[in-house]
Amino acid sequence: MSHPGPAAPVASHGDSLDLLEFPRIAGHLAGLTRTAAGRGLALGLEPLNDRAAITTALNEAVEAIRLLGEKGPLPVGDGDDLLPLLDAAAIEGRRLPVEAFAPIRGAAEAAAACRAALAGSAWPLLGAHAASLVPLPQLVDAIRRSIGPRGELLDGASSELGRLRREAREVRARIKRQLDALLLDERYAGIFQDELITDRNGRYVVPVRTDHAGRLRGFVHDVSASGQTLFVEPAATLDGNNRLQTLLREGQREEERILLQLTAMVRVAAAELAGNQAILAHLDLRLAIARFAVESDAAIPLLTEAPLLELAAARHPLLVMKLGAAAVPIDLRLGPDDRVLVVSGPNTGGKTAALKTAGLLVLMARAGLPIPCAPGSRLFPFTPVLADIGDEQSLERSLSTFSGHLGRVRDILAAAGPQTLALLDELGTGTDPAEGGALALAVLDQLRRSGARVIATTHLNLIKGYAHLEDGVVNAAVEFDAETLRPIFRLHYGIPGASHAFTIARRLGLPAELLARADHYLGHGEREGLSVLERLQALRASLDEELQAAGALRRQAEREQEQQRRLREDLEARQRTILEDVRQRGSRLLSEAEEQLRTLFRDARQGPLPPAREQARLTGELRALRGRLPRPQAVPPGVVPSRVAVNELLFVTALGVDARVVGSDGATVELELGGKRLRQPLAALRQYQPPRLAPPPAKGAKVRDRVTRRAFRPRLVLVGKRVDKALDLTAAFLDDGLLHGEMRLEIVHGAGEGVLRRAIREFLAGRSDVAGFGPADVGEGGDNVTVVELAGR
């Protein structure tokens, strides 16, 4: 039978997968999967050719990494491949073994769980796959009712099976009771080899000594190996054993019927089960890719339209698996205008490692895998990636090293095109250097004409000179520590690398006379060329050290700047805390004054009014306190001031309150608030338009008892007033109402746009001396008038 699954884009078959060790990456991913189908999908993973498919695969990897971090692993299950079971179930009349149903149930439950976990808009790509999963609740319920956790068929699989098994247990217990009684019966003392009930051919028997066989009537079913014991079914249990065998046979037939029924249900759902498995395998692989990204600190590369390679801090993934964080990163760069990168330097300097890293990371990106490199790295999805790496000499085929190289180079030349990345290791070696170098230059010329991009390693000075002279061809040297003979795994672009053959020979202890003779044979021109190369590399290393030192100084300056910023923010936060403390102390003072005034009013209602001067003093103090406290401001009023005047009122945004200007130095303003001084930057202040001046301080000698000089009217008209002025008048109106014992007041604010009405009602909601308020009756002004009930009436 055929099994449906998600269609996969066609992968490339021209890539040098084995030479670049891509199958080892696939094998590692297989070890990170949870299901057999997921492992198979991982092992068959190949780079993709279609750019849209590559982009989708990388975006799915991004989503899987986020999913793994936010929700943990998906419940994809851990069962075996279902396809062999589904093929077996497809045969009409055949039943699956009882142990086959547990993985089928597990897969169906995993499908339902993954569909639920990926529902919603948070996972658009993986969720689209999960939406195609088909829940199979009837099949799951049937298997759950029938099959136990250890793969056994349950009594509840059918009522008939339950009845047969219960009766069989009862018959079995009755037989054992009969046999136990027989073993203890004194009439049969000494005839039993052991007081033990055993089973022969499905029938319960007792061990009887051969020399006492005639004392117990029954049927012999077996004889011990020694011949000393007969296993006898007593005649008394014959009917019971017969009934037990009948029940067991009927139970087996019922079990067979149940398993056939379950198999038929699996047969009906086979297409859905196969499709679910394919989708779960895809999700399993995506989660394995996410695990790989986390363990290797990999990033998703950006795909470019132009053929280029910009990989920062790239690490070979196989080295990451082996060494972890100790794997040394390398910067790989092939610009959009560069056709060839020639990497040179000593043996064991890291040239081939750089070549393999570049090729393998491109292949991984094309397979939808994150790659071990710094975020922001970019690459073109080169197709195909062709490599000539290593030694392919063959005695059977009479191929030398040079012939092996040429055979692969021939194939690369035949397949190269504008989207090709060609990797050529030790180009031109294995033969006469002059002839090999000439062939190498011709190969590079043809690859450049084909439009391919090339990374080549070499020791040949002819190729290094070619890279220096030709446009679009770039030299790069691998850095090498000549003192320790260790590679540093860093590329220096723009200069060729020295092979350091004499330096390495000297460090390894070759005789000085031999090295002097070799130097003589080298020739003056070659000697000077090598000297220049070594001096260039030493100069580059020195410049790198200076750049690193400058970078360290810059980072230190940035850290200090950040510390200053945090210190400034901390000081500003402390200032806000202090100012808030001042505001809260003012609020407490106001509450105490209000309580004093309410006490005074309660006393006034119970007896004669206090002296007029005392009334006026308390009312005036209360109004003065309210004037110094902030009112709620939805948006800071006014604009940031550029110039301020002494005695001007400015709004302090941190406190939500007005304060009087005492002085200014141009950048900061000194303010007076509640008898205290504070300084604020201009950006923290707002200037009213037009500017407002603080009122002159009231003189104590002119305090008069206005309460007793005029009659109090319990109706206040505020139509046409500004909000701030209206709130001042409302506060005074409420205080006068309390003083005169008027518990029901009316405030006329009109309709307009409702700004004044909302401000007054918000103000009333914050007053502890207001018991309630609301619009007047329609005949008394409706929503144009607010009726206030004061507390304490």
FENVEN-V920085 format. One record per residue. RES is the residue in one letter. NEAR is the number of other C-alpha atoms within 12 Angstrom. Layout:
res=RES near=NEAR
res=RES near=NEAR
This chain:
res=M near=16
res=S near=14
res=H near=23
res=P near=19
res=G near=24
res=P near=22
res=A near=13
res=A near=23
res=P near=22
res=V near=17
res=A near=24
res=S near=23
res=H near=19
res=G near=26
res=D near=38
res=S near=34
res=L near=32
res=D near=24
res=L near=28
res=L near=36
res=E near=28
res=F near=36
res=P near=26
res=R near=25
res=I near=39
res=A near=36
res=G near=26
res=H near=28
res=L near=40
res=A near=31
res=G near=25
res=L near=31
res=T near=37
res=R near=34
res=T near=37
res=A near=30
res=A near=35
res=G near=37
res=R near=34
res=G near=26
res=L near=35
res=A near=37
res=L near=24
res=G near=23
res=L near=37
res=E near=37
res=P near=42
res=L near=34
res=N near=32
res=D near=22
res=R near=26
res=A near=17
res=A near=23
res=I near=36
res=T near=29
res=T near=27
res=A near=37
res=L near=36
res=N near=31
res=E near=35
res=A near=41
res=V near=34
res=E near=33
res=A near=41
res=I near=36
res=R near=24
res=L near=29
res=L near=27
res=G near=17
res=E near=14
res=K near=18
res=G near=17
res=P near=29
res=L near=39
res=P near=31
res=V near=42
res=G near=33
res=D near=30
res=G near=30
res=D near=28
res=D near=30
res=L near=37
res=L near=33
res=P near=22
res=L near=29
res=L near=36
res=D near=24
res=A near=22
res=A near=33
res=A near=26
res=I near=20
res=E near=18
res=G near=17
res=R near=22
res=R near=29
res=L near=34
res=P near=24
res=V near=30
res=E near=23
res=A near=32
res=F near=43
res=A near=35
res=P near=36
res=I near=47
res=R near=41
res=G near=36
res=A near=44
res=A near=43
res=E near=34
res=A near=37
res=A near=41
res=A near=32
res=A near=27
res=C near=37
res=R near=31
res=A near=25
res=A near=30
res=L near=31
res=A near=21
res=G near=15
res=S near=13
res=A near=17
res=W near=29
res=P near=20
res=L near=28
res=L near=40
res=G near=28
res=A near=25
res=H near=33
res=A near=37
res=A near=28
res=S near=28
res=L near=39
res=V near=32
res=P near=29
res=L near=30
res=P near=21
res=Q near=19
res=L near=33
res=V near=29
res=D near=23
res=A near=30
res=I near=38
res=R near=29
res=R near=25
res=S near=33
res=I near=33
res=G near=21
res=P near=18
res=R near=15
res=G near=20
res=E near=22
res=L near=34
res=L near=28
res=D near=26
res=G near=24
res=A near=30
res=S near=26
res=S near=18
res=E near=22
res=L near=28
res=G near=24
res=R near=21
res=L near=29
res=R near=30
res=R near=20
res=E near=24
res=A near=28
res=R near=23
res=E near=19
res=V near=28
res=R near=29
res=A near=20
res=R near=23
res=I near=33
res=K near=29
res=R near=19
res=Q near=27
res=L near=32
res=D near=23
res=A near=22
res=L near=31
res=L near=27
res=L near=18
res=D near=16
res=E near=11
res=R near=13
res=Y near=23
res=A near=19
res=G near=22
res=I near=29
res=F near=33
res=Q near=25
res=D near=21
res=E near=22
res=L near=21
res=I near=29
res=T near=24
res=D near=20
res=R near=21
res=N near=16
res=G near=19
res=R near=32
res=Y near=40
res=V near=41
res=V near=43
res=P near=39
res=V near=40
res=R near=28
res=T near=24
res=D near=17
res=H near=20
res=A near=27
res=G near=17
res=R near=18
res=L near=31
res=R near=19
res=G near=23
res=F near=26
res=V near=28
res=H near=23
res=D near=25
res=V near=21
res=S near=19
res=A near=9
res=S near=10
res=G near=15
res=Q near=20
res=T near=25
res=L near=33
res=F near=35
res=V near=40
res=E near=37
res=P near=35
res=A near=22
res=A near=24
res=T near=31
res=L near=25
res=D near=21
res=G near=30
res=N near=34
res=N near=23
res=R near=24
res=L near=30
res=Q near=25
res=T near=21
res=L near=28
res=L near=27
res=R near=19
res=E near=22
res=G near=30
res=Q near=21
res=R near=17
res=E near=27
res=E near=33
res=E near=24
res=R near=25
res=I near=33
res=L near=33
res=L near=25
res=Q near=28
res=L near=39
res=T near=35
res=A near=26
res=M near=32
res=V near=40
res=R near=30
res=V near=21
res=A near=28
res=A near=34
res=A near=27
res=E near=32
res=L near=43
res=A near=35
res=G near=33
res=N near=44
res=Q near=50
res=A near=38
res=I near=41
res=L near=51
res=A near=44
res=H near=44
res=L near=50
res=D near=46
res=L near=46
res=R near=47
res=L near=42
res=A near=41
res=I near=53
res=A near=40
res=R near=34
res=F near=36
res=A near=35
res=V near=28
res=E near=25
res=S near=33
res=D near=27
res=A near=38
res=A near=37
res=I near=41
res=P near=39
res=L near=32
res=L near=29
res=T near=21
res=E near=15
res=A near=22
res=P near=31
res=L near=35
res=L near=40
res=E near=31
res=L near=38
res=A near=30
res=A near=31
res=A near=45
res=R near=41
res=H near=43
res=P near=46
res=L near=30
res=L near=23
res=V near=28
res=M near=24
res=K near=16
res=L near=16
res=G near=20
res=A near=19
res=A near=14
res=A near=24
res=V near=28
res=P near=30
res=I near=32
res=D near=30
res=L near=42
res=R near=40
res=L near=36
res=G near=26
res=P near=24
res=D near=20
res=D near=28
res=R near=38
res=V near=45
res=L near=51
res=V near=54
res=V near=52
res=S near=48
res=G near=44
res=P near=36
res=N near=28
res=T near=23
res=G near=35
res=G near=34
res=K near=43
res=T near=35
res=A near=40
res=A near=47
res=L near=48
res=K near=43
res=T near=42
res=A near=51
res=G near=52
res=L near=45
res=L near=48
res=V near=55
res=L near=49
res=M near=47
res=A near=48
res=R near=43
res=A near=50
res=G near=45
res=L near=50
res=P near=49
res=I near=48
res=P near=43
res=C near=38
res=A near=25
res=P near=19
res=G near=22
res=S near=30
res=R near=36
res=L near=38
res=F near=39
res=P near=43
res=F near=45
res=T near=36
res=P near=36
res=V near=47
res=L near=46
res=A near=46
res=D near=42
res=I near=37
res=G near=26
res=D near=22
res=E near=22
res=Q near=19
res=S near=14
res=L near=11
res=E near=8
res=R near=11
res=S near=12
res=L near=18
res=S near=19
res=T near=25
res=F near=28
res=S near=24
res=G near=26
res=H near=33
res=L near=32
res=G near=21
res=R near=31
res=V near=33
res=R near=23
res=D near=21
res=I near=33
res=L near=33
res=A near=19
res=A near=28
res=A near=33
res=G near=25
res=P near=26
res=Q near=29
res=T near=38
res=L near=48
res=A near=52
res=L near=49
res=L near=45
res=D near=40
res=E near=38
res=L near=47
res=G near=37
res=T near=34
res=G near=29
res=T near=22
res=D near=14
res=P near=22
res=A near=17
res=E near=19
res=G near=27
res=G near=27
res=A near=22
res=L near=27
res=A near=39
res=L near=31
res=A near=21
res=V near=32
res=L near=39
res=D near=26
res=Q near=26
res=L near=36
res=R near=31
res=R near=19
res=S near=23
res=G near=27
res=A near=38
res=R near=50
res=V near=51
res=I near=48
res=A near=50
res=T near=48
res=T near=46
res=H near=37
res=L near=38
res=N near=35
res=L near=29
res=I near=42
res=K near=39
res=G near=27
res=Y near=27
res=A near=38
res=H near=24
res=L near=16
res=E near=21
res=D near=17
res=G near=27
res=V near=36
res=V near=38
res=N near=39
res=A near=42
res=A near=45
res=V near=44
res=E near=41
res=F near=35
res=D near=26
res=A near=27
res=E near=15
res=T near=14
res=L near=23
res=R near=20
res=P near=28
res=I near=28
res=F near=34
res=R near=36
res=L near=40
res=H near=35
res=Y near=28
res=G near=29
res=I near=34
res=P near=43
res=G near=48
res=A near=42
res=S near=37
res=H near=34
res=A near=27
res=F near=28
res=T near=25
res=I near=25
res=A near=22
res=R near=21
res=R near=19
res=L near=16
res=G near=13
res=L near=17
res=P near=14
res=A near=16
res=E near=12
res=L near=15
res=L near=21
res=A near=17
res=R near=14
res=A near=20
res=D near=22
res=H near=14
res=Y near=13
res=L near=17
res=G near=14
res=H near=13
res=G near=14
res=E near=19
res=R near=20
res=E near=15
res=G near=22
res=L near=29
res=S near=21
res=V near=18
res=L near=29
res=E near=30
res=R near=19
res=L near=23
res=Q near=34
res=A near=23
res=L near=17
res=R near=27
res=A near=25
res=S near=14
res=L near=15
res=D near=18
res=E near=14
res=E near=14
res=L near=14
res=Q near=14
res=A near=14
res=A near=14
res=G near=14
res=A near=14
res=L near=14
res=R near=14
res=R near=14
res=Q near=14
res=A near=14
res=E near=14
res=R near=14
res=E near=14
res=Q near=14
res=E near=14
res=Q near=14
res=Q near=14
res=R near=14
res=R near=14
res=L near=14
res=R near=14
res=E near=14
res=D near=14
res=L near=14
res=E near=19
res=A near=15
res=R near=15
res=Q near=20
res=R near=23
res=T near=16
res=I near=18
res=L near=29
res=E near=22
res=D near=15
res=V near=25
res=R near=29
res=Q near=18
res=R near=18
res=G near=27
res=S near=23
res=R near=17
res=L near=22
res=L near=28
res=S near=22
res=E near=19
res=A near=25
res=E near=31
res=E near=18
res=Q near=20
res=L near=32
res=R near=33
res=T near=20
res=L near=27
res=F near=34
res=R near=23
res=D near=19
res=A near=21
res=R near=20
res=Q near=12
res=G near=11
res=P near=15
res=L near=21
res=P near=25
res=P near=17
res=A near=21
res=R near=21
res=E near=23
res=Q near=30
res=A near=29
res=R near=24
res=L near=33
res=T near=37
res=G near=29
res=E near=26
res=L near=32
res=R near=27
res=A near=24
res=L near=28
res=R near=33
res=G near=28
res=R near=33
res=L near=32
res=P near=31
res=R near=32
res=P near=23
res=Q near=21
res=A near=10
res=V near=14
res=P near=25
res=P near=27
res=G near=23
res=V near=23
res=V near=23
res=P near=30
res=S near=20
res=R near=24
res=V near=33
res=A near=24
res=V near=22
res=N near=25
res=E near=32
res=L near=36
res=L near=45
res=F near=43
res=V near=43
res=T near=31
res=A near=29
res=L near=32
res=G near=27
res=V near=34
res=D near=38
res=A near=41
res=R near=38
res=V near=35
res=V near=27
res=G near=24
res=S near=24
res=D near=19
res=G near=17
res=A near=19
res=T near=22
res=V near=35
res=E near=30
res=L near=34
res=E near=27
res=L near=33
res=G near=25
res=G near=14
res=K near=19
res=R near=18
res=L near=26
res=R near=29
res=Q near=35
res=P near=27
res=L near=27
res=A near=24
res=A near=28
res=L near=37
res=R near=35
res=Q near=31
res=Y near=22
res=Q near=16
res=P near=14
res=P near=24
res=R near=22
res=L near=23
res=A near=24
res=P near=14
res=P near=10
res=P near=12
res=A near=13
res=K near=9
res=G near=12
res=A near=10
res=K near=13
res=V near=19
res=R near=21
res=D near=21
res=R near=21
res=V near=30
res=T near=19
res=R near=11
res=R near=11
res=A near=13
res=F near=22
res=R near=20
res=P near=28
res=R near=26
res=L near=31
res=V near=23
res=L near=28
res=V near=23
res=G near=19
res=K near=23
res=R near=17
res=V near=26
res=D near=25
res=K near=18
res=A near=28
res=L near=34
res=D near=28
res=L near=28
res=T near=39
res=A near=33
res=A near=29
res=F near=33
res=L near=44
res=D near=39
res=D near=38
res=G near=35
res=L near=37
res=L near=38
res=H near=33
res=G near=30
res=E near=25
res=M near=31
res=R near=30
res=L near=36
res=E near=35
res=I near=40
res=V near=33
res=H near=37
res=G near=27
res=A near=20
res=G near=14
res=E near=12
res=G near=18
res=V near=21
res=L near=32
res=R near=34
res=R near=25
res=A near=28
res=I near=43
res=R near=31
res=E near=23
res=F near=30
res=L near=31
res=A near=20
res=G near=18
res=R near=27
res=S near=20
res=D near=30
res=V near=31
res=A near=21
res=G near=23
res=F near=28
res=G near=28
res=P near=28
res=A near=23
res=D near=14
res=V near=11
res=G near=10
res=E near=16
res=G near=19
res=G near=20
res=D near=26
res=N near=31
res=V near=33
res=T near=37
res=V near=33
res=V near=36
res=E near=30
res=L near=32
res=A near=25
res=G near=20
res=R near=19
